[in-house]
Amino acid sequence: MQKITNKYAPLFLRLALAAALLSAGADRLGFWPEAASNWGNMEQFTAYTAQITAFLPSGMETANAWLATLAETVLRLLLVLGFKT
């Protein structure tokens, strides 16, 4: 029996997943209209980050929100580029 492989399926899967994840980052940075956004801006995301990282010192909310956004964006771009896939 012949094995049928599709070399483009992993590429399209990576691109679709990265597009969905990049959309969340764009929402956080305010690129989406208000009607289609969850966070809407970085201030709302920072407030949420402060709630879920309440165990950390109180002055770190903004840094944590920006570090999370930066790390997620880098990882999403690496997903698009196919790093280690």
mmCIF file of the N, C-alpha and C atoms, coordinates in Angstrom:
data_MODEL
# 
_entry.id   MODEL 
# 
loop_
_atom_site.group_PDB 
_atom_site.id 
_atom_site.type_symbol 
_atom_site.label_atom_id 
_atom_site.label_alt_id 
_atom_site.label_comp_id 
_atom_site.label_asym_id 
_atom_site.label_entity_id 
_atom_site.label_seq_id 
_atom_site.pdbx_PDB_ins_code 
_atom_site.Cartn_x 
_atom_site.Cartn_y 
_atom_site.Cartn_z 
_atom_site.occupancy 
_atom_site.B_iso_or_equiv 
_atom_site.pdbx_formal_charge 
_atom_site.auth_seq_id 
_atom_site.auth_comp_id 
_atom_site.auth_asym_id 
_atom_site.auth_atom_id 
_atom_site.pdbx_PDB_model_num 
ATOM 1   N N  . MET A 1 1  ? 0.834   -1.164 0.000  1.00 0.00 ? 1  MET A N  1 
ATOM 2   C CA . MET A 1 1  ? 0.000   0.000  0.000  1.00 0.00 ? 1  MET A CA 1 
ATOM 3   C C  . MET A 1 1  ? 0.893   1.247  0.000  1.00 0.00 ? 1  MET A C  1 
ATOM 4   N N  . GLN A 1 2  ? 0.525   2.227  -0.776 1.00 0.00 ? 2  GLN A N  1 
ATOM 5   C CA . GLN A 1 2  ? 1.299   3.458  -0.862 1.00 0.00 ? 2  GLN A CA 1 
ATOM 6   C C  . GLN A 1 2  ? 0.902   4.430  0.237  1.00 0.00 ? 2  GLN A C  1 
ATOM 7   N N  . LYS A 1 3  ? 1.911   5.086  0.779  1.00 0.00 ? 3  LYS A N  1 
ATOM 8   C CA . LYS A 1 3  ? 1.648   6.106  1.785  1.00 0.00 ? 3  LYS A CA 1 
ATOM 9   C C  . LYS A 1 3  ? 1.528   7.457  1.079  1.00 0.00 ? 3  LYS A C  1 
ATOM 10  N N  . ILE A 1 4  ? 0.419   8.148  1.320  1.00 0.00 ? 4  ILE A N  1 
ATOM 11  C CA . ILE A 1 4  ? 0.194   9.449  0.709  1.00 0.00 ? 4  ILE A CA 1 
ATOM 12  C C  . ILE A 1 4  ? 0.557   10.513 1.733  1.00 0.00 ? 4  ILE A C  1 
ATOM 13  N N  . THR A 1 5  ? 1.468   11.393 1.345  1.00 0.00 ? 5  THR A N  1 
ATOM 14  C CA . THR A 1 5  ? 1.864   12.470 2.250  1.00 0.00 ? 5  THR A CA 1 
ATOM 15  C C  . THR A 1 5  ? 1.550   13.809 1.608  1.00 0.00 ? 5  THR A C  1 
ATOM 16  N N  . ASN A 1 6  ? 1.273   14.741 2.438  1.00 0.00 ? 6  ASN A N  1 
ATOM 17  C CA . ASN A 1 6  ? 1.013   16.089 1.976  1.00 0.00 ? 6  ASN A CA 1 
ATOM 18  C C  . ASN A 1 6  ? 2.010   16.998 2.677  1.00 0.00 ? 6  ASN A C  1 
ATOM 19  N N  . LYS A 1 7  ? 2.979   17.501 1.934  1.00 0.00 ? 7  LYS A N  1 
ATOM 20  C CA . LYS A 1 7  ? 4.014   18.316 2.558  1.00 0.00 ? 7  LYS A CA 1 
ATOM 21  C C  . LYS A 1 7  ? 3.538   19.728 2.866  1.00 0.00 ? 7  LYS A C  1 
ATOM 22  N N  . TYR A 1 8  ? 2.385   20.121 2.323  1.00 0.00 ? 8  TYR A N  1 
ATOM 23  C CA . TYR A 1 8  ? 1.885   21.471 2.560  1.00 0.00 ? 8  TYR A CA 1 
ATOM 24  C C  . TYR A 1 8  ? 0.954   21.567 3.766  1.00 0.00 ? 8  TYR A C  1 
ATOM 25  N N  . ALA A 1 9  ? 0.434   20.462 4.238  1.00 0.00 ? 9  ALA A N  1 
ATOM 26  C CA . ALA A 1 9  ? -0.491  20.483 5.372  1.00 0.00 ? 9  ALA A CA 1 
ATOM 27  C C  . ALA A 1 9  ? 0.140   21.080 6.628  1.00 0.00 ? 9  ALA A C  1 
ATOM 28  N N  . PRO A 1 10 ? 1.362   20.678 7.016  1.00 0.00 ? 10 PRO A N  1 
ATOM 29  C CA . PRO A 1 10 ? 1.962   21.309 8.201  1.00 0.00 ? 10 PRO A CA 1 
ATOM 30  C C  . PRO A 1 10 ? 2.194   22.810 8.024  1.00 0.00 ? 10 PRO A C  1 
ATOM 31  N N  . LEU A 1 11 ? 2.538   23.227 6.822  1.00 0.00 ? 11 LEU A N  1 
ATOM 32  C CA . LEU A 1 11 ? 2.745   24.652 6.550  1.00 0.00 ? 11 LEU A CA 1 
ATOM 33  C C  . LEU A 1 11 ? 1.458   25.430 6.753  1.00 0.00 ? 11 LEU A C  1 
ATOM 34  N N  . PHE A 1 12 ? 0.363   24.955 6.163  1.00 0.00 ? 12 PHE A N  1 
ATOM 35  C CA . PHE A 1 12 ? -0.909  25.651 6.292  1.00 0.00 ? 12 PHE A CA 1 
ATOM 36  C C  . PHE A 1 12 ? -1.422  25.619 7.733  1.00 0.00 ? 12 PHE A C  1 
ATOM 37  N N  . LEU A 1 13 ? -1.180  24.535 8.435  1.00 0.00 ? 13 LEU A N  1 
ATOM 38  C CA . LEU A 1 13 ? -1.574  24.448 9.835  1.00 0.00 ? 13 LEU A CA 1 
ATOM 39  C C  . LEU A 1 13 ? -0.799  25.462 10.673 1.00 0.00 ? 13 LEU A C  1 
ATOM 40  N N  . ARG A 1 14 ? 0.521   25.560 10.452 1.00 0.00 ? 14 ARG A N  1 
ATOM 41  C CA . ARG A 1 14 ? 1.329   26.552 11.166 1.00 0.00 ? 14 ARG A CA 1 
ATOM 42  C C  . ARG A 1 14 ? 0.873   27.964 10.867 1.00 0.00 ? 14 ARG A C  1 
ATOM 43  N N  . LEU A 1 15 ? 0.580   28.257 9.606  1.00 0.00 ? 15 LEU A N  1 
ATOM 44  C CA . LEU A 1 15 ? 0.159   29.608 9.227  1.00 0.00 ? 15 LEU A CA 1 
ATOM 45  C C  . LEU A 1 15 ? -1.204  29.959 9.821  1.00 0.00 ? 15 LEU A C  1 
ATOM 46  N N  . ALA A 1 16 ? -2.125  29.020 9.817  1.00 0.00 ? 16 ALA A N  1 
ATOM 47  C CA . ALA A 1 16 ? -3.452  29.278 10.381 1.00 0.00 ? 16 ALA A CA 1 
ATOM 48  C C  . ALA A 1 16 ? -3.370  29.495 11.891 1.00 0.00 ? 16 ALA A C  1 
ATOM 49  N N  . LEU A 1 17 ? -2.596  28.668 12.564 1.00 0.00 ? 17 LEU A N  1 
ATOM 50  C CA . LEU A 1 17 ? -2.449  28.807 14.007 1.00 0.00 ? 17 LEU A CA 1 
ATOM 51  C C  . LEU A 1 17 ? -1.750  30.124 14.352 1.00 0.00 ? 17 LEU A C  1 
ATOM 52  N N  . ALA A 1 18 ? -0.714  30.459 13.624 1.00 0.00 ? 18 ALA A N  1 
ATOM 53  C CA . ALA A 1 18 ? 0.005   31.708 13.882 1.00 0.00 ? 18 ALA A CA 1 
ATOM 54  C C  . ALA A 1 18 ? -0.875  32.920 13.595 1.00 0.00 ? 18 ALA A C  1 
ATOM 55  N N  . ALA A 1 19 ? -1.702  32.862 12.562 1.00 0.00 ? 19 ALA A N  1 
ATOM 56  C CA . ALA A 1 19 ? -2.589  33.987 12.253 1.00 0.00 ? 19 ALA A CA 1 
ATOM 57  C C  . ALA A 1 19 ? -3.595  34.200 13.378 1.00 0.00 ? 19 ALA A C  1 
ATOM 58  N N  . ALA A 1 20 ? -4.136  33.125 13.904 1.00 0.00 ? 20 ALA A N  1 
ATOM 59  C CA . ALA A 1 20 ? -5.085  33.255 15.007 1.00 0.00 ? 20 ALA A CA 1 
ATOM 60  C C  . ALA A 1 20 ? -4.407  33.822 16.250 1.00 0.00 ? 20 ALA A C  1 
ATOM 61  N N  . LEU A 1 21 ? -3.210  33.367 16.539 1.00 0.00 ? 21 LEU A N  1 
ATOM 62  C CA . LEU A 1 21 ? -2.497  33.852 17.710 1.00 0.00 ? 21 LEU A CA 1 
ATOM 63  C C  . LEU A 1 21 ? -2.018  35.289 17.533 1.00 0.00 ? 21 LEU A C  1 
ATOM 64  N N  . LEU A 1 22 ? -1.583  35.647 16.324 1.00 0.00 ? 22 LEU A N  1 
ATOM 65  C CA . LEU A 1 22 ? -1.178  37.032 16.062 1.00 0.00 ? 22 LEU A CA 1 
ATOM 66  C C  . LEU A 1 22 ? -2.371  37.975 16.149 1.00 0.00 ? 22 LEU A C  1 
ATOM 67  N N  . SER A 1 23 ? -3.544  37.475 15.830 1.00 0.00 ? 23 SER A N  1 
ATOM 68  C CA . SER A 1 23 ? -4.747  38.285 15.949 1.00 0.00 ? 23 SER A CA 1 
ATOM 69  C C  . SER A 1 23 ? -4.998  38.682 17.401 1.00 0.00 ? 23 SER A C  1 
ATOM 70  N N  . ALA A 1 24 ? -4.727  37.784 18.323 1.00 0.00 ? 24 ALA A N  1 
ATOM 71  C CA . ALA A 1 24 ? -4.890  38.104 19.739 1.00 0.00 ? 24 ALA A CA 1 
ATOM 72  C C  . ALA A 1 24 ? -3.909  39.193 20.163 1.00 0.00 ? 24 ALA A C  1 
ATOM 73  N N  . GLY A 1 25 ? -2.694  39.118 19.671 1.00 0.00 ? 25 GLY A N  1 
ATOM 74  C CA . GLY A 1 25 ? -1.713  40.163 19.975 1.00 0.00 ? 25 GLY A CA 1 
ATOM 75  C C  . GLY A 1 25 ? -2.095  41.498 19.355 1.00 0.00 ? 25 GLY A C  1 
ATOM 76  N N  . ALA A 1 26 ? -2.645  41.464 18.162 1.00 0.00 ? 26 ALA A N  1 
ATOM 77  C CA . ALA A 1 26 ? -3.085  42.698 17.514 1.00 0.00 ? 26 ALA A CA 1 
ATOM 78  C C  . ALA A 1 26 ? -4.241  43.324 18.285 1.00 0.00 ? 26 ALA A C  1 
ATOM 79  N N  . ASP A 1 27 ? -5.113  42.500 18.835 1.00 0.00 ? 27 ASP A N  1 
ATOM 80  C CA . ASP A 1 27 ? -6.213  43.005 19.656 1.00 0.00 ? 27 ASP A CA 1 
ATOM 81  C C  . ASP A 1 27 ? -5.673  43.707 20.892 1.00 0.00 ? 27 ASP A C  1 
ATOM 82  N N  . ARG A 1 28 ? -4.686  43.096 21.505 1.00 0.00 ? 28 ARG A N  1 
ATOM 83  C CA . ARG A 1 28 ? -4.082  43.665 22.700 1.00 0.00 ? 28 ARG A CA 1 
ATOM 84  C C  . ARG A 1 28 ? -3.454  45.026 22.429 1.00 0.00 ? 28 ARG A C  1 
ATOM 85  N N  . LEU A 1 29 ? -2.900  45.183 21.253 1.00 0.00 ? 29 LEU A N  1 
ATOM 86  C CA . LEU A 1 29 ? -2.240  46.440 20.896 1.00 0.00 ? 29 LEU A CA 1 
ATOM 87  C C  . LEU A 1 29 ? -3.194  47.444 20.269 1.00 0.00 ? 29 LEU A C  1 
ATOM 88  N N  . GLY A 1 30 ? -4.472  47.079 20.137 1.00 0.00 ? 30 GLY A N  1 
ATOM 89  C CA . GLY A 1 30 ? -5.481  48.022 19.677 1.00 0.00 ? 30 GLY A CA 1 
ATOM 90  C C  . GLY A 1 30 ? -5.657  48.110 18.172 1.00 0.00 ? 30 GLY A C  1 
ATOM 91  N N  . PHE A 1 31 ? -5.225  47.098 17.425 1.00 0.00 ? 31 PHE A N  1 
ATOM 92  C CA . PHE A 1 31 ? -5.369  47.123 15.970 1.00 0.00 ? 31 PHE A CA 1 
ATOM 93  C C  . PHE A 1 31 ? -6.760  46.731 15.482 1.00 0.00 ? 31 PHE A C  1 
ATOM 94  N N  . TRP A 1 32 ? -7.539  46.038 16.307 1.00 0.00 ? 32 TRP A N  1 
ATOM 95  C CA . TRP A 1 32 ? -8.880  45.616 15.917 1.00 0.00 ? 32 TRP A CA 1 
ATOM 96  C C  . TRP A 1 32 ? -9.902  46.650 16.356 1.00 0.00 ? 32 TRP A C  1 
ATOM 97  N N  . PRO A 1 33 ? -11.010 46.784 15.610 1.00 0.00 ? 33 PRO A N  1 
ATOM 98  C CA . PRO A 1 33 ? -12.053 47.726 16.044 1.00 0.00 ? 33 PRO A CA 1 
ATOM 99  C C  . PRO A 1 33 ? -12.688 47.275 17.357 1.00 0.00 ? 33 PRO A C  1 
ATOM 100 N N  . GLU A 1 34 ? -13.269 48.200 18.064 1.00 0.00 ? 34 GLU A N  1 
ATOM 101 C CA . GLU A 1 34 ? -13.845 47.936 19.387 1.00 0.00 ? 34 GLU A CA 1 
ATOM 102 C C  . GLU A 1 34 ? -14.899 46.826 19.354 1.00 0.00 ? 34 GLU A C  1 
ATOM 103 N N  . ALA A 1 35 ? -15.691 46.774 18.288 1.00 0.00 ? 35 ALA A N  1 
ATOM 104 C CA . ALA A 1 35 ? -16.756 45.766 18.195 1.00 0.00 ? 35 ALA A CA 1 
ATOM 105 C C  . ALA A 1 35 ? -16.202 44.348 18.059 1.00 0.00 ? 35 ALA A C  1 
ATOM 106 N N  . ALA A 1 36 ? -14.994 44.213 17.524 1.00 0.00 ? 36 ALA A N  1 
ATOM 107 C CA . ALA A 1 36 ? -14.434 42.892 17.272 1.00 0.00 ? 36 ALA A CA 1 
ATOM 108 C C  . ALA A 1 36 ? -13.311 42.530 18.238 1.00 0.00 ? 36 ALA A C  1 
ATOM 109 N N  . SER A 1 37 ? -13.120 43.314 19.282 1.00 0.00 ? 37 SER A N  1 
ATOM 110 C CA . SER A 1 37 ? -11.975 43.060 20.147 1.00 0.00 ? 37 SER A CA 1 
ATOM 111 C C  . SER A 1 37 ? -12.397 42.591 21.530 1.00 0.00 ? 37 SER A C  1 
ATOM 112 N N  . ASN A 1 38 ? -11.491 41.896 22.165 1.00 0.00 ? 38 ASN A N  1 
ATOM 113 C CA . ASN A 1 38 ? -11.715 41.421 23.518 1.00 0.00 ? 38 ASN A CA 1 
ATOM 114 C C  . ASN A 1 38 ? -11.048 42.355 24.523 1.00 0.00 ? 38 ASN A C  1 
ATOM 115 N N  . TRP A 1 39 ? -9.760  42.627 24.334 1.00 0.00 ? 39 TRP A N  1 
ATOM 116 C CA . TRP A 1 39 ? -9.038  43.529 25.223 1.00 0.00 ? 39 TRP A CA 1 
ATOM 117 C C  . TRP A 1 39 ? -9.256  44.977 24.800 1.00 0.00 ? 39 TRP A C  1 
ATOM 118 N N  . GLY A 1 40 ? -9.058  45.243 23.524 1.00 0.00 ? 40 GLY A N  1 
ATOM 119 C CA . GLY A 1 40 ? -9.255  46.593 23.010 1.00 0.00 ? 40 GLY A CA 1 
ATOM 120 C C  . GLY A 1 40 ? -8.045  47.482 23.133 1.00 0.00 ? 40 GLY A C  1 
ATOM 121 N N  . ASN A 1 41 ? -7.317  47.368 24.222 1.00 0.00 ? 41 ASN A N  1 
ATOM 122 C CA . ASN A 1 41 ? -6.105  48.166 24.395 1.00 0.00 ? 41 ASN A CA 1 
ATOM 123 C C  . ASN A 1 41 ? -5.214  47.513 25.443 1.00 0.00 ? 41 ASN A C  1 
ATOM 124 N N  . MET A 1 42 ? -4.014  48.033 25.535 1.00 0.00 ? 42 MET A N  1 
ATOM 125 C CA . MET A 1 42 ? -3.038  47.438 26.442 1.00 0.00 ? 42 MET A CA 1 
ATOM 126 C C  . MET A 1 42 ? -3.384  47.697 27.910 1.00 0.00 ? 42 MET A C  1 
ATOM 127 N N  . GLU A 1 43 ? -4.086  48.785 28.201 1.00 0.00 ? 43 GLU A N  1 
ATOM 128 C CA . GLU A 1 43 ? -4.438  49.091 29.586 1.00 0.00 ? 43 GLU A CA 1 
ATOM 129 C C  . GLU A 1 43 ? -5.360  48.022 30.179 1.00 0.00 ? 43 GLU A C  1 
ATOM 130 N N  . GLN A 1 44 ? -6.331  47.573 29.394 1.00 0.00 ? 44 GLN A N  1 
ATOM 131 C CA . GLN A 1 44 ? -7.238  46.523 29.882 1.00 0.00 ? 44 GLN A CA 1 
ATOM 132 C C  . GLN A 1 44 ? -6.489  45.208 30.067 1.00 0.00 ? 44 GLN A C  1 
ATOM 133 N N  . PHE A 1 45 ? -5.561  44.916 29.165 1.00 0.00 ? 45 PHE A N  1 
ATOM 134 C CA . PHE A 1 45 ? -4.770  43.693 29.307 1.00 0.00 ? 45 PHE A CA 1 
ATOM 135 C C  . PHE A 1 45 ? -3.856  43.784 30.520 1.00 0.00 ? 45 PHE A C  1 
ATOM 136 N N  . THR A 1 46 ? -3.302  44.952 30.773 1.00 0.00 ? 46 THR A N  1 
ATOM 137 C CA . THR A 1 46 ? -2.449  45.138 31.947 1.00 0.00 ? 46 THR A CA 1 
ATOM 138 C C  . THR A 1 46 ? -3.254  44.943 33.226 1.00 0.00 ? 46 THR A C  1 
ATOM 139 N N  . ALA A 1 47 ? -4.478  45.436 33.255 1.00 0.00 ? 47 ALA A N  1 
ATOM 140 C CA . ALA A 1 47 ? -5.332  45.244 34.434 1.00 0.00 ? 47 ALA A CA 1 
ATOM 141 C C  . ALA A 1 47 ? -5.630  43.760 34.640 1.00 0.00 ? 47 ALA A C  1 
ATOM 142 N N  . TYR A 1 48 ? -5.883  43.037 33.558 1.00 0.00 ? 48 TYR A N  1 
ATOM 143 C CA . TYR A 1 48 ? -6.128  41.596 33.669 1.00 0.00 ? 48 TYR A CA 1 
ATOM 144 C C  . TYR A 1 48 ? -4.866  40.870 34.141 1.00 0.00 ? 48 TYR A C  1 
ATOM 145 N N  . THR A 1 49 ? -3.709  41.283 33.598 1.00 0.00 ? 49 THR A N  1 
ATOM 146 C CA . THR A 1 49 ? -2.447  40.681 34.017 1.00 0.00 ? 49 THR A CA 1 
ATOM 147 C C  . THR A 1 49 ? -2.218  40.899 35.504 1.00 0.00 ? 49 THR A C  1 
ATOM 148 N N  . ALA A 1 50 ? -2.593  42.071 36.009 1.00 0.00 ? 50 ALA A N  1 
ATOM 149 C CA . ALA A 1 50 ? -2.445  42.350 37.439 1.00 0.00 ? 50 ALA A CA 1 
ATOM 150 C C  . ALA A 1 50 ? -3.321  41.413 38.270 1.00 0.00 ? 50 ALA A C  1 
ATOM 151 N N  . GLN A 1 51 ? -4.485  41.063 37.760 1.00 0.00 ? 51 GLN A N  1 
ATOM 152 C CA . GLN A 1 51 ? -5.380  40.161 38.490 1.00 0.00 ? 51 GLN A CA 1 
ATOM 153 C C  . GLN A 1 51 ? -4.814  38.752 38.558 1.00 0.00 ? 51 GLN A C  1 
ATOM 154 N N  . ILE A 1 52 ? -4.269  38.264 37.453 1.00 0.00 ? 52 ILE A N  1 
ATOM 155 C CA . ILE A 1 52 ? -3.818  36.866 37.443 1.00 0.00 ? 52 ILE A CA 1 
ATOM 156 C C  . ILE A 1 52 ? -2.399  36.694 37.968 1.00 0.00 ? 52 ILE A C  1 
ATOM 157 N N  . THR A 1 53 ? -1.665  37.803 38.129 1.00 0.00 ? 53 THR A N  1 
ATOM 158 C CA . THR A 1 53 ? -0.332  37.717 38.723 1.00 0.00 ? 53 THR A CA 1 
ATOM 159 C C  . THR A 1 53 ? -0.297  38.483 40.036 1.00 0.00 ? 53 THR A C  1 
ATOM 160 N N  . ALA A 1 54 ? -1.341  38.347 40.817 1.00 0.00 ? 54 ALA A N  1 
ATOM 161 C CA . ALA A 1 54 ? -1.445  39.055 42.092 1.00 0.00 ? 54 ALA A CA 1 
ATOM 162 C C  . ALA A 1 54 ? -0.387  38.607 43.091 1.00 0.00 ? 54 ALA A C  1 
ATOM 163 N N  . PHE A 1 55 ? 0.220   37.458 42.882 1.00 0.00 ? 55 PHE A N  1 
ATOM 164 C CA . PHE A 1 55 ? 1.251   36.953 43.788 1.00 0.00 ? 55 PHE A CA 1 
ATOM 165 C C  . PHE A 1 55 ? 2.587   37.657 43.593 1.00 0.00 ? 55 PHE A C  1 
ATOM 166 N N  . LEU A 1 56 ? 2.741   38.409 42.497 1.00 0.00 ? 56 LEU A N  1 
ATOM 167 C CA . LEU A 1 56 ? 3.969   39.147 42.240 1.00 0.00 ? 56 LEU A CA 1 
ATOM 168 C C  . LEU A 1 56 ? 3.887   40.539 42.859 1.00 0.00 ? 56 LEU A C  1 
ATOM 169 N N  . PRO A 1 57 ? 5.019   41.209 43.020 1.00 0.00 ? 57 PRO A N  1 
ATOM 170 C CA . PRO A 1 57 ? 4.976   42.568 43.566 1.00 0.00 ? 57 PRO A CA 1 
ATOM 171 C C  . PRO A 1 57 ? 4.099   43.486 42.728 1.00 0.00 ? 57 PRO A C  1 
ATOM 172 N N  . SER A 1 58 ? 3.473   44.465 43.384 1.00 0.00 ? 58 SER A N  1 
ATOM 173 C CA . SER A 1 58 ? 2.444   45.275 42.732 1.00 0.00 ? 58 SER A CA 1 
ATOM 174 C C  . SER A 1 58 ? 2.977   46.186 41.635 1.00 0.00 ? 58 SER A C  1 
ATOM 175 N N  . GLY A 1 59 ? 4.229   46.490 41.596 1.00 0.00 ? 59 GLY A N  1 
ATOM 176 C CA . GLY A 1 59 ? 4.750   47.387 40.565 1.00 0.00 ? 59 GLY A CA 1 
ATOM 177 C C  . GLY A 1 59 ? 5.104   46.704 39.261 1.00 0.00 ? 59 GLY A C  1 
ATOM 178 N N  . MET A 1 60 ? 4.881   45.408 39.152 1.00 0.00 ? 60 MET A N  1 
ATOM 179 C CA . MET A 1 60 ? 5.338   44.659 37.979 1.00 0.00 ? 60 MET A CA 1 
ATOM 180 C C  . MET A 1 60 ? 4.256   44.394 36.936 1.00 0.00 ? 60 MET A C  1 
ATOM 181 N N  . GLU A 1 61 ? 3.057   44.922 37.118 1.00 0.00 ? 61 GLU A N  1 
ATOM 182 C CA . GLU A 1 61 ? 1.965   44.581 36.202 1.00 0.00 ? 61 GLU A CA 1 
ATOM 183 C C  . GLU A 1 61 ? 2.265   44.988 34.766 1.00 0.00 ? 61 GLU A C  1 
ATOM 184 N N  . THR A 1 62 ? 2.711   46.210 34.585 1.00 0.00 ? 62 THR A N  1 
ATOM 185 C CA . THR A 1 62 ? 2.963   46.700 33.231 1.00 0.00 ? 62 THR A CA 1 
ATOM 186 C C  . THR A 1 62 ? 4.099   45.932 32.580 1.00 0.00 ? 62 THR A C  1 
ATOM 187 N N  . ALA A 1 63 ? 5.160   45.692 33.327 1.00 0.00 ? 63 ALA A N  1 
ATOM 188 C CA . ALA A 1 63 ? 6.296   44.939 32.774 1.00 0.00 ? 63 ALA A CA 1 
ATOM 189 C C  . ALA A 1 63 ? 5.877   43.521 32.409 1.00 0.00 ? 63 ALA A C  1 
ATOM 190 N N  . ASN A 1 64 ? 5.078   42.889 33.264 1.00 0.00 ? 64 ASN A N  1 
ATOM 191 C CA . ASN A 1 64 ? 4.611   41.529 32.969 1.00 0.00 ? 64 ASN A CA 1 
ATOM 192 C C  . ASN A 1 64 ? 3.742   41.493 31.723 1.00 0.00 ? 64 ASN A C  1 
ATOM 193 N N  . ALA A 1 65 ? 2.860   42.465 31.570 1.00 0.00 ? 65 ALA A N  1 
ATOM 194 C CA . ALA A 1 65 ? 1.990   42.500 30.393 1.00 0.00 ? 65 ALA A CA 1 
ATOM 195 C C  . ALA A 1 65 ? 2.808   42.676 29.119 1.00 0.00 ? 65 ALA A C  1 
ATOM 196 N N  . TRP A 1 66 ? 3.763   43.576 29.137 1.00 0.00 ? 66 TRP A N  1 
ATOM 197 C CA . TRP A 1 66 ? 4.591   43.796 27.949 1.00 0.00 ? 66 TRP A CA 1 
ATOM 198 C C  . TRP A 1 66 ? 5.525   42.625 27.677 1.00 0.00 ? 66 TRP A C  1 
ATOM 199 N N  . LEU A 1 67 ? 6.074   42.013 28.716 1.00 0.00 ? 67 LEU A N  1 
ATOM 200 C CA . LEU A 1 67 ? 6.927   40.837 28.511 1.00 0.00 ? 67 LEU A CA 1 
ATOM 201 C C  . LEU A 1 67 ? 6.129   39.672 27.931 1.00 0.00 ? 67 LEU A C  1 
ATOM 202 N N  . ALA A 1 68 ? 4.919   39.480 28.415 1.00 0.00 ? 68 ALA A N  1 
ATOM 203 C CA . ALA A 1 68 ? 4.073   38.415 27.878 1.00 0.00 ? 68 ALA A CA 1 
ATOM 204 C C  . ALA A 1 68 ? 3.744   38.685 26.408 1.00 0.00 ? 68 ALA A C  1 
ATOM 205 N N  . THR A 1 69 ? 3.417   39.925 26.088 1.00 0.00 ? 69 THR A N  1 
ATOM 206 C CA . THR A 1 69 ? 3.089   40.273 24.705 1.00 0.00 ? 69 THR A CA 1 
ATOM 207 C C  . THR A 1 69 ? 4.298   40.088 23.803 1.00 0.00 ? 69 THR A C  1 
ATOM 208 N N  . LEU A 1 70 ? 5.454   40.529 24.254 1.00 0.00 ? 70 LEU A N  1 
ATOM 209 C CA . LEU A 1 70 ? 6.675   40.384 23.455 1.00 0.00 ? 70 LEU A CA 1 
ATOM 210 C C  . LEU A 1 70 ? 7.030   38.916 23.242 1.00 0.00 ? 70 LEU A C  1 
ATOM 211 N N  . ALA A 1 71 ? 6.993   38.135 24.315 1.00 0.00 ? 71 ALA A N  1 
ATOM 212 C CA . ALA A 1 71 ? 7.329   36.710 24.201 1.00 0.00 ? 71 ALA A CA 1 
ATOM 213 C C  . ALA A 1 71 ? 6.346   35.976 23.288 1.00 0.00 ? 71 ALA A C  1 
ATOM 214 N N  . GLU A 1 72 ? 5.066   36.257 23.436 1.00 0.00 ? 72 GLU A N  1 
ATOM 215 C CA . GLU A 1 72 ? 4.071   35.601 22.583 1.00 0.00 ? 72 GLU A CA 1 
ATOM 216 C C  . GLU A 1 72 ? 4.233   36.004 21.125 1.00 0.00 ? 72 GLU A C  1 
ATOM 217 N N  . THR A 1 73 ? 4.545   37.261 20.870 1.00 0.00 ? 73 THR A N  1 
ATOM 218 C CA . THR A 1 73 ? 4.730   37.705 19.488 1.00 0.00 ? 73 THR A CA 1 
ATOM 219 C C  . THR A 1 73 ? 5.943   37.041 18.859 1.00 0.00 ? 73 THR A C  1 
ATOM 220 N N  . VAL A 1 74 ? 7.035   36.952 19.598 1.00 0.00 ? 74 VAL A N  1 
ATOM 221 C CA . VAL A 1 74 ? 8.239   36.291 19.071 1.00 0.00 ? 74 VAL A CA 1 
ATOM 222 C C  . VAL A 1 74 ? 7.955   34.824 18.785 1.00 0.00 ? 74 VAL A C  1 
ATOM 223 N N  . LEU A 1 75 ? 7.286   34.150 19.710 1.00 0.00 ? 75 LEU A N  1 
ATOM 224 C CA . LEU A 1 75 ? 6.978   32.737 19.490 1.00 0.00 ? 75 LEU A CA 1 
ATOM 225 C C  . LEU A 1 75 ? 6.029   32.538 18.311 1.00 0.00 ? 75 LEU A C  1 
ATOM 226 N N  . ARG A 1 76 ? 5.096   33.446 18.129 1.00 0.00 ? 76 ARG A N  1 
ATOM 227 C CA . ARG A 1 76 ? 4.178   33.351 16.982 1.00 0.00 ? 76 ARG A CA 1 
ATOM 228 C C  . ARG A 1 76 ? 4.925   33.548 15.677 1.00 0.00 ? 76 ARG A C  1 
ATOM 229 N N  . LEU A 1 77 ? 5.832   34.499 15.641 1.00 0.00 ? 77 LEU A N  1 
ATOM 230 C CA . LEU A 1 77 ? 6.611   34.717 14.420 1.00 0.00 ? 77 LEU A CA 1 
ATOM 231 C C  . LEU A 1 77 ? 7.519   33.536 14.125 1.00 0.00 ? 77 LEU A C  1 
ATOM 232 N N  . LEU A 1 78 ? 8.079   32.920 15.169 1.00 0.00 ? 78 LEU A N  1 
ATOM 233 C CA . LEU A 1 78 ? 8.877   31.719 14.951 1.00 0.00 ? 78 LEU A CA 1 
ATOM 234 C C  . LEU A 1 78 ? 8.016   30.577 14.413 1.00 0.00 ? 78 LEU A C  1 
ATOM 235 N N  . LEU A 1 79 ? 6.773   30.525 14.823 1.00 0.00 ? 79 LEU A N  1 
ATOM 236 C CA . LEU A 1 79 ? 5.842   29.535 14.292 1.00 0.00 ? 79 LEU A CA 1 
ATOM 237 C C  . LEU A 1 79 ? 5.600   29.762 12.807 1.00 0.00 ? 79 LEU A C  1 
ATOM 238 N N  . VAL A 1 80 ? 5.432   31.019 12.414 1.00 0.00 ? 80 VAL A N  1 
ATOM 239 C CA . VAL A 1 80 ? 5.239   31.336 10.991 1.00 0.00 ? 80 VAL A CA 1 
ATOM 240 C C  . VAL A 1 80 ? 6.469   30.948 10.188 1.00 0.00 ? 80 VAL A C  1 
ATOM 241 N N  . LEU A 1 81 ? 7.646   31.224 10.737 1.00 0.00 ? 81 LEU A N  1 
ATOM 242 C CA . LEU A 1 81 ? 8.890   30.936 10.024 1.00 0.00 ? 81 LEU A CA 1 
ATOM 243 C C  . LEU A 1 81 ? 9.245   29.451 10.007 1.00 0.00 ? 81 LEU A C  1 
ATOM 244 N N  . GLY A 1 82 ? 8.589   28.675 10.846 1.00 0.00 ? 82 GLY A N  1 
ATOM 245 C CA . GLY A 1 82 ? 8.839   27.241 10.857 1.00 0.00 ? 82 GLY A CA 1 
ATOM 246 C C  . GLY A 1 82 ? 10.083  26.860 11.629 1.00 0.00 ? 82 GLY A C  1 
ATOM 247 N N  . PHE A 1 83 ? 10.440  27.619 12.629 1.00 0.00 ? 83 PHE A N  1 
ATOM 248 C CA . PHE A 1 83 ? 11.610  27.338 13.428 1.00 0.00 ? 83 PHE A CA 1 
ATOM 249 C C  . PHE A 1 83 ? 11.468  26.004 14.156 1.00 0.00 ? 83 PHE A C  1 
ATOM 250 N N  . LYS A 1 84 ? 12.422  25.122 13.943 1.00 0.00 ? 84 LYS A N  1 
ATOM 251 C CA . LYS A 1 84 ? 12.459  23.797 14.563 1.00 0.00 ? 84 LYS A CA 1 
ATOM 252 C C  . LYS A 1 84 ? 11.234  22.947 14.269 1.00 0.00 ? 84 LYS A C  1 
ATOM 253 N N  . THR A 1 85 ? 10.700  23.049 13.058 1.00 0.00 ? 85 THR A N  1 
ATOM 254 C CA . THR A 1 85 ? 9.579   22.184 12.694 1.00 0.00 ? 85 THR A CA 1 
ATOM 255 C C  . THR A 1 85 ? 9.996   21.228 11.605 1.00 0.00 ? 85 THR A C  1 
# 
